[in-house]
Amino acid sequence: MQRLARLEQWRDGEAGRREGERYEREIRRQAMSLFYGGFGGAPEEPQVMERVREWIAKLTTPERLLTREHDPMLADLLWWKGGRVFVVEVSLKVDRTDILRAKGRAELLRRIGVDATPVVIGEEWATPEARDTAITQGVAWFAGGEMSPEFVEIRKLADGIA
């Protein structure tokens, strides 16, 4: 009986992981319309990697690696618009970890002179407190079909699609 329960738990976890990955891919494809212009993509895409190369050179040395929490190459999406860079974490249910990860990665880039803004995008908030955390931490958001005032301002930046 325990073995069956573990198998069901594994199956449910895998289904959730796949659904999250599907949602992340969908958001990447929608990024142009979500941000109302601009350009970018997943960090592993060649055009994004080329732009990030200079940042990585400034942030690391042969002796020092970036932590997973601060490495911009581990963001879900990097987006450029209006001379700014948006460091985006995408999650079906946005939680405190997503918010702090986006903020930490953007802060690290700001230390080397990049005009970086943290953003979280999700279908819903994991908890009511998560939304409050995004607000208090200064992270722009699009979640639950609503946009933060900061996200609306991002959409108004130059390089729009109109």
N, CA and C of each residue as an Amber inpcrd file, in Angstrom:
protein
   486
   0.8060000  -1.1840000   0.0000000   0.0000000   0.0000000   0.0000000
   0.8630000   1.2680000   0.0000000   1.9480000   1.2810000   0.8020000
   2.8370000   2.4380000   0.8350000   3.4930000   2.6620000  -0.5190000
   3.8590000   1.5830000  -1.1580000   4.5000000   1.6870000  -2.4700000
   3.5570000   2.3430000  -3.4700000   2.2900000   1.9700000  -3.4520000
   1.2980000   2.5630000  -4.3410000   1.1250000   4.0490000  -4.0290000
   1.0930000   4.3960000  -2.7620000   0.9530000   5.8010000  -2.3650000
   2.1490000   6.6160000  -2.8460000   3.3620000   6.0540000  -2.7170000
   4.5600000   6.7580000  -3.1870000   4.5260000   6.9300000  -4.6960000
   4.0790000   5.9000000  -5.3980000   3.9810000   5.9640000  -6.8510000
   2.9730000   7.0280000  -7.2820000   1.8500000   7.0960000  -6.6090000
   0.8450000   8.1150000  -6.9230000   1.3770000   9.5130000  -6.6260000
   2.1050000   9.6470000  -5.5320000   2.6900000  10.9350000  -5.1750000
   3.7170000  11.3570000  -6.2300000   4.5480000  10.4270000  -6.6790000
   5.5280000  10.7160000  -7.7180000   4.8170000  11.1400000  -9.0040000
   3.7720000  10.3920000  -9.3880000   3.0170000  10.7040000 -10.6000000
   2.4250000  12.1110000 -10.5250000   1.8270000  12.4510000  -9.3960000
   1.2380000  13.7760000  -9.2320000   2.3050000  14.8640000  -9.3000000
   3.4610000  14.6050000  -8.6890000   4.5610000  15.5660000  -8.7480000
   5.0660000  15.7660000 -10.1600000   5.2070000  14.6810000 -10.8980000
   5.6500000  14.7670000 -12.2930000   4.6350000  15.5080000 -13.1480000
   3.3610000  15.2450000 -12.9300000   2.3140000  15.9390000 -13.6850000
   2.3660000  17.4370000 -13.3980000   2.5620000  17.8110000 -12.1490000
   2.6720000  19.2170000 -11.7820000   3.8940000  19.8770000 -12.3920000
   5.0090000  19.1570000 -12.3850000   6.2400000  19.6960000 -12.9750000
   6.0570000  19.9350000 -14.4680000   5.4650000  18.9650000 -15.1600000
   5.2330000  19.1130000 -16.6010000   4.2770000  20.2660000 -16.8980000
   3.2480000  20.4110000 -16.0860000   2.3010000  21.5110000 -16.2730000
   3.0040000  22.8530000 -16.0640000   3.8810000  22.9360000 -15.0630000
   4.6480000  24.1570000 -14.8330000   5.5710000  24.4850000 -15.9920000
   6.2330000  23.4800000 -16.5370000   7.1150000  23.6950000 -17.6900000
   6.3150000  24.1360000 -18.9130000   5.1350000  23.5530000 -19.1030000
   4.2740000  23.9510000 -20.2150000   3.8700000  25.4190000 -20.0620000
   3.4960000  25.8110000 -18.8590000   3.0900000  27.1890000 -18.5970000
   4.2490000  28.1510000 -18.8590000   5.4410000  27.7810000 -18.4320000
   6.6250000  28.6120000 -18.6560000   6.8770000  28.8140000 -20.1520000
   6.7830000  27.7500000 -20.9450000   6.9600000  27.8640000 -22.4020000
   5.8880000  28.7640000 -23.0110000   4.6760000  28.6300000 -22.5280000
   3.5770000  29.4550000 -23.0250000   3.8360000  30.9340000 -22.7410000
   4.2880000  31.2490000 -21.5470000   4.5890000  32.6410000 -21.1860000
   5.7200000  33.1790000 -22.0600000   6.7360000  32.3790000 -22.3320000
   7.8220000  32.8310000 -23.2090000   7.2860000  33.1860000 -24.5900000
   6.3770000  32.3710000 -25.0980000   5.7980000  32.6590000 -26.4180000
   4.9090000  33.8980000 -26.3790000   4.3080000  34.1900000 -25.2450000
   3.4260000  35.3470000 -25.1040000   4.1590000  36.6160000 -24.6700000
   5.4290000  36.5310000 -24.4000000   6.1540000  37.6550000 -23.7960000
   6.0020000  38.9490000 -24.5860000   6.0610000  38.8920000 -25.8970000
   5.9300000  40.1070000 -26.7090000   4.6050000  40.8080000 -26.4160000
   3.5300000  40.0680000 -26.3260000   2.2400000  40.7040000 -26.0430000
   2.0940000  41.0480000 -24.5590000   2.6220000  40.2180000 -23.6690000
   2.5290000  40.5200000 -22.2380000   3.2520000  41.8190000 -21.8900000
   4.4470000  41.9900000 -22.4460000   5.2410000  43.1840000 -22.1640000
   4.9170000  44.3320000 -23.1210000   4.0580000  44.0790000 -24.0910000
   3.6540000  45.0620000 -25.0940000   4.8800000  45.5820000 -25.8460000
   5.6500000  44.6360000 -26.3720000   6.8400000  44.9670000 -27.1380000
   8.0960000  44.4700000 -26.4540000   9.2260000  44.9420000 -26.9540000
  10.5080000  44.5260000 -26.4220000  10.9830000  43.2440000 -27.0780000
  12.0190000  42.6440000 -26.4940000  12.5630000  41.3950000 -27.0320000
  13.3090000  40.6640000 -25.9300000  13.5590000  39.3990000 -26.1510000
  14.2790000  38.5880000 -25.1810000  13.8980000  37.1370000 -25.3290000
  14.0050000  36.3910000 -24.2470000  13.6720000  34.9790000 -24.2790000
  14.2850000  34.2600000 -23.0940000  14.3420000  32.9530000 -23.2210000
  14.9640000  32.1280000 -22.1890000  16.4720000  32.3650000 -22.2190000
  17.1330000  32.3630000 -21.0700000  18.5710000  32.6210000 -21.0450000
  19.4040000  31.6900000 -21.9190000  18.9340000  30.4670000 -22.1610000
  19.7250000  29.5400000 -22.9760000  19.5940000  29.7890000 -24.4780000
  18.7090000  30.7020000 -24.8830000  18.5710000  31.0190000 -26.3010000
  19.7870000  31.8290000 -26.7540000  20.3380000  31.5270000 -27.9350000
  21.5850000  32.1670000 -28.3730000  21.5670000  33.6940000 -28.3400000
  20.4800000  34.3280000 -28.7860000  20.4550000  35.7900000 -28.8140000
  20.4490000  36.3840000 -27.4070000  19.8800000  35.6740000 -26.4550000
  19.8720000  36.1340000 -25.0670000  21.2380000  35.8690000 -24.4450000
  21.7700000  34.6900000 -24.6810000  23.0660000  34.3220000 -24.1280000
  24.1520000  35.3090000 -24.5680000  24.0950000  35.7410000 -25.8040000
  25.0880000  36.6910000 -26.3120000  25.0390000  38.0000000 -25.5250000
  23.8530000  38.4770000 -25.2250000  23.7050000  39.7290000 -24.4720000
  24.1250000  39.5650000 -23.0130000  23.9490000  38.3880000 -22.4610000
  24.2380000  38.1420000 -21.0500000  25.7200000  37.8530000 -20.8050000
  26.4260000  37.4690000 -21.8480000  27.8440000  37.0980000 -21.7280000
  28.6600000  38.1540000 -20.9690000  28.4680000  39.4170000 -21.2960000
  29.2080000  40.5040000 -20.6500000  28.8860000  40.5760000 -19.1520000
  27.6400000  40.3610000 -18.7890000  27.2600000  40.3910000 -17.3760000
  27.9730000  39.2940000 -16.6080000  27.9710000  38.0990000 -17.1840000
  28.5800000  36.9560000 -16.5000000  30.0710000  37.2150000 -16.2800000
  30.7210000  37.8180000 -17.2640000  32.1470000  38.1340000 -17.1290000
  32.3890000  39.0930000 -15.9610000  31.4640000  40.0180000 -15.7320000
  31.6080000  40.9730000 -14.6310000  31.2320000  40.3680000 -13.2750000
  30.4160000  39.3370000 -13.2960000  29.8900000  38.7790000 -12.0490000
  30.6860000  37.6070000 -11.4910000  31.4920000  36.9750000 -12.3320000
  32.1980000  35.7740000 -11.8880000  33.6930000  35.8960000 -12.1500000
  34.4230000  34.9990000 -11.5520000  35.8510000  34.8490000 -11.8200000
  36.0920000  33.3490000 -11.9580000  37.2830000  32.9630000 -12.4130000
  37.5500000  31.5210000 -12.4700000  37.4130000  30.8390000 -11.1050000
  37.5980000  31.6160000 -10.0360000  37.5380000  31.0440000  -8.6900000
  36.1660000  31.1620000  -8.0380000  35.2720000  31.9540000  -8.6110000
  33.9940000  32.2260000  -7.9450000  32.8060000  31.9800000  -8.8700000
  31.8790000  31.1710000  -8.3950000  30.6320000  30.9150000  -9.1170000
  29.5080000  31.7390000  -8.5040000  28.4800000  31.9940000  -9.2820000
  27.2780000  32.6260000  -8.7530000  26.4190000  31.5720000  -8.0610000
  25.6920000  31.9900000  -7.0460000  24.7470000  31.0640000  -6.4210000
  23.5600000  30.8770000  -7.3570000  22.8750000  29.7770000  -7.2230000
  21.6840000  29.5040000  -8.0440000  20.6460000  30.6140000  -7.8780000
  20.5110000  31.1330000  -6.6800000  19.5040000  32.1580000  -6.4060000
  19.7990000  33.4740000  -7.1140000  21.0660000  33.7330000  -7.4380000
  21.4370000  35.0140000  -8.0260000  21.8740000  34.9360000  -9.4840000
  22.0230000  33.7670000 -10.0280000  22.5200000  33.6110000 -11.3960000
  21.4410000  34.0100000 -12.4050000  21.6620000  35.1000000 -13.1750000
  20.6470000  35.5210000 -14.1470000  20.4130000  34.4860000 -15.2440000
  21.3730000  33.6030000 -15.4690000  21.1920000  32.5590000 -16.4790000
  20.1640000  31.5180000 -16.0420000  19.7530000  31.5500000 -14.7880000
  18.7390000  30.6170000 -14.3050000  17.3560000  31.2620000 -14.1990000
  17.2370000  32.5200000 -14.6270000  15.9100000  33.1510000 -14.6790000
  15.0700000  32.4140000 -15.7190000  13.7720000  32.4950000 -15.5840000
  12.8920000  31.8460000 -16.5590000  12.8310000  32.6270000 -17.8660000
  12.9930000  33.9430000 -17.7730000  12.8860000  34.8070000 -18.9430000
  13.6850000  36.0710000 -18.6780000  14.4270000  36.5390000 -19.6810000
  15.0870000  37.8430000 -19.6320000  14.5050000  38.6500000 -20.7810000
  14.0350000  39.8610000 -20.4790000  13.3320000  40.6600000 -21.4840000
  13.8640000  42.0870000 -21.4690000  14.1180000  42.6420000 -22.6430000
  14.6230000  44.0000000 -22.7890000  13.5250000  44.8820000 -23.3590000
  13.4000000  46.0840000 -22.7910000  12.4390000  47.0490000 -23.3180000
  12.7610000  48.4150000 -22.7370000  12.7430000  49.4290000 -23.5860000
  12.9520000  50.7890000 -23.1170000  14.2660000  50.9940000 -22.3970000
  15.3210000  50.3030000 -22.8160000  16.6260000  50.4400000 -22.1850000
  16.7500000  49.7230000 -20.8470000  15.7610000  48.9460000 -20.5040000
  15.7730000  48.2180000 -19.2320000  15.7510000  46.7170000 -19.4840000
  16.1260000  45.9670000 -18.4500000  16.1050000  44.5020000 -18.5050000
  15.1530000  44.0150000 -17.4170000  14.3220000  43.0590000 -17.7780000
  13.3750000  42.4880000 -16.8290000  13.7680000  41.0450000 -16.5560000
  14.0100000  40.7690000 -15.2860000  14.4190000  39.4400000 -14.8390000
  13.1510000  38.7690000 -14.3200000  12.6890000  37.7560000 -15.0630000
  11.3490000  37.2170000 -14.8420000  11.3840000  35.7890000 -14.3070000
  10.5980000  35.5660000 -13.2700000  10.3280000  34.2260000 -12.7620000
   8.8780000  33.9080000 -13.0900000   8.6480000  32.7320000 -13.6420000
   7.3150000  32.2940000 -14.0620000   6.9220000  31.0790000 -13.2370000
   5.6930000  31.0910000 -12.7320000   5.2150000  29.9600000 -11.9410000
   3.6970000  29.8960000 -12.0200000   3.1620000  28.6940000 -12.0760000
   1.7040000  28.5670000 -12.0420000   1.1510000  29.2530000 -10.7980000
   1.7850000  29.0010000  -9.6610000   1.3990000  29.6220000  -8.3930000
   2.6030000  30.3840000  -7.8590000   2.5550000  31.6910000  -7.9790000
   3.6800000  32.5290000  -7.5570000   3.7720000  32.5200000  -6.0360000
   4.9660000  32.1880000  -5.5430000   5.1750000  32.1810000  -4.0970000
   6.3470000  33.0820000  -3.7200000   6.5960000  33.1640000  -2.4310000
   7.6610000  34.0220000  -1.8920000   9.0220000  33.6910000  -2.5110000
   9.2910000  32.4190000  -2.7370000  10.5720000  32.0140000  -3.3210000
  10.7430000  32.6040000  -4.7170000   9.7050000  32.5590000  -5.5450000
   9.7720000  33.1400000  -6.8890000  10.0700000  34.6330000  -6.8120000
   9.4020000  35.3050000  -5.8980000   9.5490000  36.7570000  -5.7410000
  10.9700000  37.1080000  -5.3210000  11.4760000  36.4270000  -4.3090000
  12.8190000  36.7270000  -3.8090000  13.8960000  36.3380000  -4.8100000
  13.6660000  35.2880000  -5.5790000  14.6240000  34.8750000  -6.6090000
  14.7170000  35.9540000  -7.6970000  13.5720000  36.4340000  -8.1840000
  13.5760000  37.4910000  -9.2010000  14.2620000  38.7450000  -8.6580000
  13.9430000  39.1010000  -7.4320000  14.5400000  40.2930000  -6.8260000
  16.0500000  40.1460000  -6.6710000  16.5050000  39.0050000  -6.1700000
  17.9410000  38.7920000  -5.9730000  18.7220000  38.8510000  -7.2710000
  18.1840000  38.2600000  -8.3200000  18.8690000  38.2640000  -9.6160000
  18.9170000  39.6730000 -10.1970000  17.8290000  40.4150000 -10.0730000
  17.8150000  41.7910000 -10.5750000  18.7700000  42.6720000  -9.7680000
  18.7960000  42.5050000  -8.4550000  19.7040000  43.2980000  -7.6140000
  21.1600000  43.0510000  -7.9840000  21.5130000  41.8160000  -8.2340000
  22.8880000  41.4960000  -8.6090000  23.2570000  42.2000000  -9.9130000
  22.3600000  42.2020000 -10.8810000  22.6310000  42.8820000 -12.1480000
  22.7320000  44.3930000 -11.9540000  21.9320000  44.9580000 -11.0680000
  22.0140000  46.4040000 -10.8110000  23.3760000  46.7790000 -10.2320000
  23.9750000  45.8730000  -9.4590000  25.2950000  46.1510000  -8.8790000
  26.3750000  46.3360000  -9.9330000  26.1670000  45.7770000 -11.1250000
  27.1660000  45.9590000 -12.1880000  26.6720000  46.9590000 -13.2310000
  25.6510000  47.7530000 -12.8790000  25.2060000  48.8340000 -13.7420000
  24.0850000  48.5160000 -14.7140000  23.4920000  47.3420000 -14.6170000
  22.3800000  46.9790000 -15.4990000  21.0880000  47.5230000 -14.8850000
  20.2750000  48.2060000 -15.6840000  18.9820000  48.7120000 -15.2190000
  17.9970000  47.5440000 -15.2260000  18.0520000  46.7360000 -14.1750000
  17.2810000  45.4920000 -14.1030000  16.1180000  45.6260000 -13.1260000
  14.9890000  45.0730000 -13.5220000  13.7720000  45.0950000 -12.7110000
  13.2620000  43.6680000 -12.5300000  12.9570000  43.2720000 -11.3000000
  12.4050000  41.9300000 -11.0850000  10.9140000  41.8820000 -11.4230000
  10.5060000  40.7640000 -12.0270000   9.1040000  40.5580000 -12.4090000
   8.7330000  39.1100000 -12.1020000   7.5150000  38.9000000 -11.6140000
   6.9720000  37.5470000 -11.4940000   5.6810000  37.4710000 -12.3000000
   5.4920000  36.3310000 -12.9520000   4.2940000  36.0850000 -13.7510000
   3.7400000  34.7250000 -13.3540000   2.4260000  34.6670000 -13.1300000
   1.8080000  33.4000000 -12.7740000   0.3080000  33.4020000 -12.9650000
  -0.2570000  32.2120000 -12.9560000  -1.7110000  32.0900000 -13.0730000
  -2.4080000  32.5640000 -11.8120000  -1.7450000  32.3610000 -10.6710000
  -2.3440000  32.7810000  -9.4100000  -1.2550000  32.8990000  -8.3510000
  -1.6330000  33.4840000  -7.2170000  -0.7420000  33.5760000  -6.0690000
  -0.8430000  32.2890000  -5.2670000   0.2730000  31.8080000  -4.7840000
   0.2720000  30.6040000  -3.9470000  -0.4660000  30.8670000  -2.6360000
  -0.3000000  32.0860000  -2.1090000  -0.9770000  32.5050000  -0.8760000
  -1.2970000  33.9900000  -0.9930000  -2.2460000  34.4940000  -0.2160000
  -2.5100000  35.9430000  -0.2300000  -1.2660000  36.7390000   0.1920000
  -0.4680000  36.1510000   1.0680000   0.7460000  36.8400000   1.5300000
   1.7730000  37.0060000   0.4140000   1.7600000  36.1290000  -0.5680000
   2.7300000  36.2280000  -1.6660000   2.5490000  37.5470000  -2.4160000
   1.3200000  37.9230000  -2.6820000   1.0520000  39.1980000  -3.3620000
   1.6060000  40.3600000  -2.5280000   1.3650000  40.3300000  -1.2230000
   1.8760000  41.3690000  -0.3330000   3.4000000  41.4100000  -0.3580000
   4.0280000  40.2460000  -0.4240000   5.4890000  40.1820000  -0.4880000
   5.9930000  40.8490000  -1.7610000   5.3510000  40.5790000  -2.8910000
   5.7620000  41.2120000  -4.1530000   5.6720000  42.7290000  -4.0330000
   4.6090000  43.2070000  -3.4310000   4.4270000  44.6540000  -3.2750000
   5.5170000  45.2330000  -2.3800000   5.7350000  44.6350000  -1.2170000
   6.7200000  45.1890000  -0.2810000   8.1530000  45.0500000  -0.7890000
   8.4250000  44.0390000  -1.6140000   9.7710000  43.8300000  -2.1470000
  10.0190000  44.6160000  -3.4350000   9.0120000  45.3140000  -3.9430000
   9.1840000  46.1170000  -5.1540000   9.3180000  45.2870000  -6.4150000
   8.6310000  44.1530000  -6.4660000   8.6860000  43.2700000  -7.6260000
   7.4200000  43.4820000  -8.4550000   7.5970000  43.7920000  -9.7420000
   6.4510000  43.9530000 -10.6420000   5.8140000  42.5890000 -10.8610000
   4.4980000  42.5590000 -11.1140000   3.8460000  41.2680000 -11.2670000
   2.6500000  41.3140000 -12.2060000   2.4190000  40.1470000 -12.8000000
   1.2010000  39.8590000 -13.5550000   0.7670000  38.4850000 -13.0750000
  -0.2760000  38.4540000 -12.2570000  -0.7140000  37.1850000 -11.6600000
  -2.2170000  37.2260000 -11.4280000  -2.8330000  36.0860000 -11.6120000
  -4.2660000  36.0030000 -11.4000000  -5.0500000  36.9190000 -12.3150000
  -4.4860000  37.2210000 -13.4880000  -5.1580000  38.1010000 -14.4400000
  -5.0390000  39.5770000 -14.1130000  -4.3000000  39.9280000 -13.0620000
  -4.1210000  41.3260000 -12.6710000  -2.6730000  41.7560000 -12.8500000
  -2.4970000  43.0570000 -13.1310000  -1.1600000  43.6310000 -13.2920000
  -0.8870000  44.6240000 -12.1690000   0.3260000  44.5860000 -11.6520000
   0.7340000  45.6070000 -10.6880000   0.8860000  46.9270000 -11.4370000
   0.8120000  48.0550000 -10.7280000   1.0480000  49.3410000 -11.3940000
   2.4150000  49.3800000 -12.0860000   3.4120000  48.7290000 -11.4890000
   4.7500000  48.6880000 -12.0960000   4.7350000  47.9100000 -13.4130000
   3.9520000  46.8410000 -13.4740000   3.8720000  46.0630000 -14.7110000
   3.1790000  46.8780000 -15.7970000   2.1640000  47.6460000 -15.4290000
   1.4940000  48.5320000 -16.3960000   2.5030000  49.5380000 -16.9410000
   3.3510000  50.0870000 -16.0680000   4.3660000  51.0520000 -16.5160000
   5.3610000  50.3990000 -17.4700000   5.7150000  49.1570000 -17.2270000
   6.6060000  48.4300000 -18.1390000   5.9650000  48.3600000 -19.5190000
   4.6870000  48.0560000 -19.5610000   3.9770000  47.9490000 -20.8420000
   3.9470000  49.2860000 -21.5870000   4.0600000  50.3990000 -20.8760000
   4.0120000  51.7280000 -21.4940000   5.3700000  52.2060000 -21.9930000
   6.4400000  51.5000000 -21.6700000   7.7830000  51.9250000 -22.0760000
   7.9260000  51.9690000 -23.5920000   8.8930000  52.7700000 -24.0460000
   9.2260000  52.8160000 -25.4750000   9.5930000  51.4170000 -25.9460000
   9.5960000  51.2070000 -27.2320000   9.8260000  49.9030000 -27.8610000
   8.5610000  49.0620000 -27.8200000   7.4280000  49.7110000 -27.6120000
   6.1610000  48.9960000 -27.6160000   5.8190000  48.5150000 -29.0140000
   4.7430000  47.7700000 -29.1270000   4.3830000  47.1980000 -30.4190000
   3.4730000  48.1120000 -31.2240000   3.0220000  49.2210000 -30.6430000
   2.1250000  50.1300000 -31.3740000   2.9140000  51.0940000 -32.2300000
